[in-house]
């Protein structure tokens, strides 16, 4: 009996080994999982684009460049922040490189431009950064999810905060004149006014702006605060003008979270100390998950983490969870999309993330204040709104009946 038991154990071990080898062989036979990634590595927001890809790259490197037992191959393309270029590069990734998934993109005009091709090809896609509201609201694509944030998602809480906590009664807004600016300003305005505040002036700046002087000169001086929407070179240009204007000590400056994000914070100076903003991440967020992420990122790239790097890192986490949920069978596009739409992770650096029914994350939103700590500027977290959806406190069905935030909506009733 003892010999028989030993033989059975040996047979079992051999069987398990054979099954393991067969499974490994099957994964190898399937070939690598191929993800095509589009990032603006040149142009006005090149640093944000580099931060974005670096975040994803770090997670994939930590995962050994494999998911669910299959090798991972990522093909990176520079979309230059230009819609036509992005579409050309996406066609190459899908039709020549035969990727299983596509991801990346930052600017809203680029994001919207790619949707018809994504839908026509039925290619599972994820946007880890792009915030164009209607991508997960009124014009939800079948083959796309957003793993980062909607523009209105972090501005709805901030509008309430500005009115109720900061106590501002009147605000002047300055926004970039395209979808991201409209949606950021629009969401702030709606929530601010719903909580008793008044937007008394709305100024729009072209994307090719070189001088904010004429716009700063127009600011109504009876305002309680100025709200600025910006990122990258636009932040640097505005900060320079704000410092020269002499308004810093007269009118408080508040902002959309990308304005003072860490991708641009090292280029700013004392003129930015005290700026209060809101977003779904801060490098100064003091949690075990973010401390580990920040240390690993800074060691590898020798620069601070940012919204762009963290949102791509956690976006890669969500994609990995979805691929594991379908046992690596990325060829089953419908199953993969279903897994992406129901993905959830609890240990992201920015906090817990759960996808909603519309393809957008439910997540924490942090109010931050620019401070100088140990000689460096940082976005110190001063308040947390937990588990915020893209619809905030509004009823989704009722919210979706209103137009998407635009240059003209909401109207400036108090201007």
N, C-alpha and C positions, 0 to 999 in steps of 0.2 A: 504493500500500500504506500509505503514511504517513497519507493521508487516511482510508483505511478503518480503520486502527488508531485514529485520533483519534475517528472516528465510533463505533467500538465502545466506546471508553473513555467517550465521552459517553453512549452508550446504557446502558452499565453503571451509570454514576453516576445517570442518571435512574431506572433500574430500582430501584437501592438506595434512592434517595430516596422513590420511590413505595411500596416495601415498608415503609420506616420510617414513612411517613405513614399507611399502612393499619394497621400495628401500633398506632401511637399512637391512630388513630381507633377501633380495636377496643377498646383499653383504656378510651378515653373513653366508648365506647358501653356498656361494661360498668358504668359508674358507679363511684362510690367504694367502697373496702373499708370496711365499717362495723364498728367494734368497740364493744361496750357495756361500760362499765367501772363496777364497783361498789366504792365505797370508804367506810369509816366516817369521814366528814368532820365529824361531830359526835358527842358522847358521850365516854366514858371514854378511848378511844384515838384521838381525832381527830388528834393530831399524827402518830401512826404512819400513819394513813390518808392524811394530806396528803403525808407523806414518800413513801409508796408511789406515789401517783399522780404526784408530781413526778418520780420516777425514770423512769417510763414516758414521761411528757411530754417530758422532756429528750431521750431517744433519738429519739422521733418528730419532735421539732423539728429535731434534727441530721440526720435523714433527709429533711428537707424535706416532712414530712407526706405521704409517698408510699411505697409498697412495690411492687416489681416493676412499675413503670411506671403504677400506678394511684393515684389520690388516696386518702388515708387520712382517714376521718372518725371521730372518737372521741366517743362520747356518755357523759358522766360523770354518775353518779347517786350520791347519798348514801344508803348503806344503814343509817346510824345505829348499826351494830353490833348490829342487832336482826334475828333470823331472819325474822319475818313481814314486816318492812319490806323486807328484802333480796329476798324472794320477789316481793313486789308490784312492786318496781322492775325485777327481772329479767323479769317477764312483760311489762312495758311496753316494755323494750328489744327483746324478741324479737317480740312480737305487734303492736306499734305502730310501733316504729322499724325493725323488720326487719333487725337486725344480723346480720352473718355469723359473728361470734364474740362470746363474752362472757369477761370476766376480772375480776380483782380479788379482794376479800374478804380478811379477816384472821382473825377469830375462828373457831374450830373449830365451834362450834355453828351459826354462820351457814353455814359451808362445807358441813357435812353436810346442812343443811336444803334447800339448793338442788339437791342431786344428783338427787332423783327428777324434778324438772322438767327439768333439763338432759338427763337420759336420755330422758324422754318426748318432748322436742322434737328430740332429736338435734342439739343446737347445739354445735359445737366450742367448748370452754372451757378456760381456763388459770387456775390459781391461782398467782400469783407469790410469795405470802407464806404462805398458810395451810399449817399443818404437820400437820393431822390424819393420823395414821399410816395408817389403813385406806383412805384415798383412793388410796393406791398400794400397798396390801398385800392384805388379805383381801377388801375390798369395792371392787375397782377398777372405776370406771365406764368405759363404752365411750367416752364423749364428753368426757372430762376428763383433762388432764395437770397435774402440778405442776411449775413451773419453779424453785421456790425450795428448799424443804427439808422433810424430815419431822422431826417433833419429836424422835424417837429418834435421828435421824441424827447430830446433833452432840453428843448426850449419851452415846452409847455410847463414843466415844473419850475423852470427859471423865471418865467413870467410871473407866476404866483409868488415865488420867493422875492422878486424885486418889489412887488406891491405890498405883500404882507410882512415880510421880515425886514427888508431894507427900507420899507416905508416910502418909496418913491411915488410921487403923484403924477409927474409928467416926465416923458422920455422922448428924446430925439433919436431916431435910428439912422444908421449909415450902413448900407448893404451893397454887396456886389450885384451887378445887374444881370443875373442869370438865375436859373432854377434854385441852386443852393442858397443864394442870398435871399431870394423871395421866400423860400420855405422856412429858412431860419428866422428871418425878421417877422414873417407872417404868424408863425406859431408863437413867438414871444409876444407879439402884439395882441393876439386873441386872448391868451391867458392873462396877460397883464391887464387888459381892459376888462376881462370877465371878473377880475378881482379888484376893480375899482380904479385902476390907473388910466392914464390917457397918453397915447402917442400923439405928440403935437407937431411932428415934422418927420417926413421920410425922405431921405436922400439916397439916390442910387448912383453908383460909380461904375464906369465901364471896365471891362477886364484888362484893357490895355492902359489903364491909368498910370501916369508917371508922377503925379503931384496931387496930394490930397488937400493942398492949401485952399483952393477955391471952395471946396466942400466944407472944410472946417470953418471957414470964414462965414458960411451961411447958417451955422448952428444958432438956433434961438437961445438967447442967454437966460431966459426964464425957465429953462428946463431943470428938472431935478437931477438928471443923469443923461449921459450919452451911451447908447448901445451900438457897438461896432461888430460887424460880421466880416471876417477875413481869415486868411491863412497865408503861409509862405511869404512871398515877396510883398504881398498886399499888407500883411501885418507890419513888416519892416518899414514900408513907406508911410503907413499911417502913424506908427509909433514915432517916427522922426518928426512928422508934422505936428503931432500932439505935443511933443516936447517943446517944439519951437513956438507953439501958439500961446503958451502961458496959461492954458486952461486946466492943466493937471490939478492945481491946488484950488481951483474954483468950481469945477464940475466933475463929479465922480464918473469914471469910465467903467462900464460893464460890457460883457462880450459873450459871443458864442464861443464854445469851448475850443474850436480850432484856432481862434485868434492867438491865444497864449499857449497853445500846445507845445510840448517839448521839442517838436521838430523845428520850431523857430525860436523858442525861448532863449537859447544861448546867444542869439543875435540881438536881444533886447537889453535895455538898461534900466536905470532907476525910474524912467518915465512910466514904466509898466508896473512898478510896485503898487500894490493895492487894487489892481484890476480884479474884479470878481467875475467869474464865468461858470459855466456848467457843461459837463460832458459825462460820458460813461466810463471815463478812466482818468487817472492822474498817476504819474510816475511816483508821486509822493504817497500814494495809497499804502497804508501801513498794515498789510496782511501777510501771513506766511507765504501764500501763493505768489503775491506780487513781489515780495522781497526775493524769493528764489528766482523768479523770472527776470527781475531787474538785474540781479547779480550775474546771471548767465548771459543776458543780452549785452550788458556793459563790458563783460570780459571778452566776448567774441567780437563786438563791433566798435568798442571804445567810444560809445556815445550813449546818451540817455534813451530810455524807452519813451514811447509817445503813444498817443491814441492810435496812430497808424500802425506802429509795430505791434502793440498789444492786440488790437482788433484783428490783425491778420494772424497772430499767434493763436488766439482763441477761435478764430474762424477755421484755422487748420485743425484745431481740436475737434470742432463740431463736424467737419468733413470726415475726419478720421473715425469718429464715433458712428457716423452714418454708414461709412464703408464697412466697418466691422459688423454693423447690424445686418448687412446683406451678405455677410461672410466673404467679402471681397469681390462679389460678383457685380462689378461695375458695368458689365455689359448689359445687365438688366436695368435699363434706364428708368423705367417707371418705378421699380422697387427702390432704386437709389434715391430718386426724388422724394418718394414717400418717407424714406429714412431721414433725409435732410430736413424735411418739413416737421419732423417730430423729434429731432435731436435735442438733447439736454445734457449740460455738463455743470457740475457743482464746484469745480476747483479751478476755474479760469482765473488768471491774474486780476481781472476787473471785477470778479465776483460771479455768483451763479447766473447761468444763462439758460433760458428755456424758449424754444421757438413757439410763436403763437400760431393761430389758425391761418394767418395771412402770409406767413413766410418771413416774419421779422422777430428778432429776439425780445423777450421780456427780461429786463435787467435793471441793475441799480444805476441811478443818475447821481453824480456827485457835484455839489457846489464847491468851487475852488477859489482860493485867493492867492494872487502872486505875492510871494514873500522872498526875501533874501535870507537864506539859511546857509551858514558856513561858507559865505562868500558867493553862493550860487542862487540864481532865481529858481523857484519851484512853485508848483500849483498845490498849495496846502489845502487838503480837504477840510471844509468847515461845516458841511452838512450833507447827509445822505438821504435820498429818496429811494426806498427799496422797491424792487420788482415793478418797475415802471413799464407800461405798455406804450406802443406808439400812439394810442388813443387817449392816454392820460386818464383823466376822470370822466371823459366824454363817452357817451354811448356810441359804440362803433357804427351801428346802423344809421344813427342820426348824423354822426360826424361825416360819414361817407356821402351824405346827401349834399353837403356843402362843396363848393369848388375846391380844388387843390389850391394851396396857398400860392399866390402869384404877385406880380408887380402891383396889381390892382385889388387884390383880395387878401386880407380885409381892407376896406376903404379907410382912408384917413379921416375919420369923422371929426376929429378935434384939431385938424390942421388949420 
